[in-house]
């Protein structure tokens, strides 16, 4: 059971990290929006959601696969 919990944690963290990096560090995908911080955050999460989610899912799956291949928690 710990193996599945730890691999789900690795997937979740990788997904969130990659999604946030795509939202804020890829210049072509950044929003040009003059707004307060919370509004900007909400809109940047919605902007190009499908593409960013697909890339993040692939990166999360890859990181989980690497984690499990290297032993993970048993």
Secondary structure, DSSP 8 states (H G I E B T S, - for coil): -HHHHHHHHHHHHHHHHHHHHHHHH-GGGS------HHHHHHHHHHTTHHHHHHHHHHHHHHHHHHHHHTT---
